[in-house]
Amino acid sequence: MTDHTFDLVVLGAGSGGYAAALRASQLGMSVGLIEKDKVGGTCLHVGCIPTKALLHAGEVADAARHSEMFGVNATLEGIDLPKVNSYRDAVVTSKHKGLQGLLKARGVTTIEGEGKLTSPTTVQVGADTVTGKHVILATGSYPRTLPGLDIGGKVLTSEQALQLEHVPQSVTSTNEQRQTEWMTYHSLADFLDPNDRTKTVEGYPAPMRATIIAKK
Ligand SMILES: Cc1cc2nc3c(=O)[nH]c(=O)nc-3n(C[C@H](O)[C@H](O)[C@H](O)COP(=O)(O)OP(=O)(O)OC[C@H]3O[C@@H](n4cnc5c(N)ncnc54)[C@H](O)[C@@H]3O)c2cc1C
């Protein structure tokens, strides 16, 4: 059992938490950053970065598909999704290492484990007590589904979709941006009407956290 004391304790090391930790340390505060999983959170591991890596690979495929438009003679032979996923993982790993290095270099103390706020100035992490003059809660969000759609099988959130090793022939998405990403890989993509989840529509914006039904 150890007691740690900092000027600032940040619970959750996603984009919000690590940015606050880095800024506070830049301003001269001692900072303890508590994370139960990996520093970088949703954006780095299961959000912005992996999806943009996949989108980039899709754009490369599109450029090859339409290469004659640019006066380039090329043909697209296919998409090897396991290799695309390896490229995605390499991008995430390198940014994760970079962030770990930056936090260390800036003197932020990273504490691994699930934290529980036990008073306005105290977070309990296992047997350790972490105390701060100030505490920031930056615990983020989690994927939600719609009533009657249990996650599993063909009902995916963005997190399961990122792990797919095949391109579904068609998908229905609750999210317009996700729809665009699927279309880059030439899936037929509809998305659900937010006013009537039994219908699909085109061109209707929906929240970031997508529930996706892979049809085939
Ligand atoms: C598929 C997808 C694509 C996205 N693309 C973009 C994009 O292109 N551009 C953009 O701006 N945004 C994008 N986002 C949104 C972006 O990821 C979020 O806005 C951002 O991650 C929110 O950061 P956060 O710090 O609030 O939470 P999170 O990143 O969720 O971080 C919270 C952290 O807290 C940790 N945590 C939670 N509870 C505890 C606890 N009790 N103890 C210790 N640790 C805990 C979690 O493990 C997590 O690491 C995307 C999101 C998704 C899902």
The ligand as a Tripos MOL2 file, in Angstrom:
@<TRIPOS>MOLECULE
LIG
   53    58     1     0     0
SMALL
NO_CHARGES

@<TRIPOS>ATOM
      1 C1        -14.7420    5.1720  -33.9180 C.3       1 LIG1
      2 C2        -14.4460    6.5610  -33.3880 C.ar      1 LIG1
      3 C3        -13.8110    7.4990  -34.1990 C.ar      1 LIG1
      4 C4        -13.5550    8.7840  -33.7060 C.ar      1 LIG1
      5 N1        -12.9330    9.6750  -34.5470 N.ar      1 LIG1
      6 C5        -12.7000   10.9250  -34.0970 C.ar      1 LIG1
      7 C6        -12.0530   11.8900  -34.9360 C.ar      1 LIG1
      8 O1        -11.7060   11.6020  -36.0820 O.2       1 LIG1
      9 N2        -11.8400   13.1240  -34.4350 N.ar      1 LIG1
     10 C7        -12.2170   13.4690  -33.1570 C.ar      1 LIG1
     11 O2        -12.0140   14.6110  -32.7650 O.2       1 LIG1
     12 N3        -12.8090   12.5720  -32.3370 N.ar      1 LIG1
     13 C8        -13.0580   11.3300  -32.7570 C.ar      1 LIG1
     14 N4        -13.6530   10.4250  -31.9180 N.ar      1 LIG1
     15 C9        -14.0410   10.8510  -30.5700 C.3       1 LIG1
     16 C10       -12.8490   10.7940  -29.5850 C.3       1 LIG1
     17 O3        -12.3060    9.4860  -29.5620 O.3       1 LIG1
     18 C11       -13.3510   11.1880  -28.1980 C.3       1 LIG1
     19 O4        -13.9270   12.4690  -28.2840 O.3       1 LIG1
     20 C12       -12.2110   11.2370  -27.2150 C.3       1 LIG1
     21 O5        -11.5600   10.0000  -27.1270 O.3       1 LIG1
     22 C13       -12.7740   11.6250  -25.8250 C.3       1 LIG1
     23 O6        -11.6720   11.6900  -24.9570 O.3       1 LIG1
     24 P1        -11.8570   11.5150  -23.3910 P.3       1 LIG1
     25 O7        -10.5080   11.7790  -22.7770 O.co2     1 LIG1
     26 O8        -13.0070   12.3370  -22.9260 O.co2     1 LIG1
     27 O9        -12.3050    9.9880  -23.1780 O.3       1 LIG1
     28 P2        -11.5820    8.6210  -23.5800 P.3       1 LIG1
     29 O10       -10.6890    8.7940  -24.7420 O.co2     1 LIG1
     30 O11       -12.6660    7.6040  -23.6470 O.co2     1 LIG1
     31 O12       -10.6350    8.3300  -22.3340 O.3       1 LIG1
     32 C14       -11.1140    7.9420  -21.0970 C.3       1 LIG1
     33 C15       -10.0340    7.0920  -20.4360 C.3       1 LIG1
     34 O13       -10.3680    6.9090  -19.0680 O.3       1 LIG1
     35 C16       -10.0500    5.5770  -18.7100 C.3       1 LIG1
     36 N5        -10.8750    5.2590  -17.5330 N.ar      1 LIG1
     37 C17       -12.2280    5.2370  -17.4530 C.ar      1 LIG1
     38 N6        -12.6150    4.9680  -16.2050 N.ar      1 LIG1
     39 C18       -11.4700    4.8050  -15.4710 C.ar      1 LIG1
     40 C19       -11.2080    4.5130  -14.1070 C.ar      1 LIG1
     41 N7        -12.1980    4.3460  -13.2220 N.pl3     1 LIG1
     42 N8         -9.9260    4.4110  -13.7010 N.ar      1 LIG1
     43 C20        -8.8900    4.5960  -14.5720 C.ar      1 LIG1
     44 N9         -9.0850    4.8820  -15.8820 N.ar      1 LIG1
     45 C21       -10.3590    4.9920  -16.3180 C.ar      1 LIG1
     46 C22       -10.4020    4.7540  -19.9370 C.3       1 LIG1
     47 O14        -9.7160    3.5040  -19.9360 O.3       1 LIG1
     48 C23        -9.9300    5.6930  -21.0510 C.3       1 LIG1
     49 O15        -8.5800    5.4450  -21.4040 O.3       1 LIG1
     50 C24       -13.9190    9.1270  -32.3750 C.ar      1 LIG1
     51 C25       -14.5330    8.1820  -31.5360 C.ar      1 LIG1
     52 C26       -14.7900    6.9130  -32.0350 C.ar      1 LIG1
     53 C27       -15.4440    5.8940  -31.1220 C.3       1 LIG1
@<TRIPOS>BOND
     1     1     2 1
     2     2     3 ar
     3     2    52 ar
     4     3     4 ar
     5     4     5 ar
     6     4    50 ar
     7     5     6 ar
     8     6     7 ar
     9     6    13 1
    10     7     8 2
    11     7     9 ar
    12     9    10 ar
    13    10    11 2
    14    10    12 ar
    15    12    13 ar
    16    13    14 ar
    17    14    15 1
    18    14    50 ar
    19    15    16 1
    20    16    17 1
    21    16    18 1
    22    18    19 1
    23    18    20 1
    24    20    21 1
    25    20    22 1
    26    22    23 1
    27    23    24 1
    28    24    25 2
    29    24    26 1
    30    24    27 1
    31    27    28 1
    32    28    29 2
    33    28    30 1
    34    28    31 1
    35    31    32 1
    36    32    33 1
    37    33    34 1
    38    33    48 1
    39    34    35 1
    40    35    36 1
    41    35    46 1
    42    36    37 ar
    43    36    45 ar
    44    37    38 ar
    45    38    39 ar
    46    39    40 ar
    47    39    45 ar
    48    40    41 1
    49    40    42 ar
    50    42    43 ar
    51    43    44 ar
    52    44    45 ar
    53    46    47 1
    54    46    48 1
    55    48    49 1
    56    50    51 ar
    57    51    52 ar
    58    52    53 1
@<TRIPOS>SUBSTRUCTURE
     1 LIG1         1 GROUP 0 **** ****
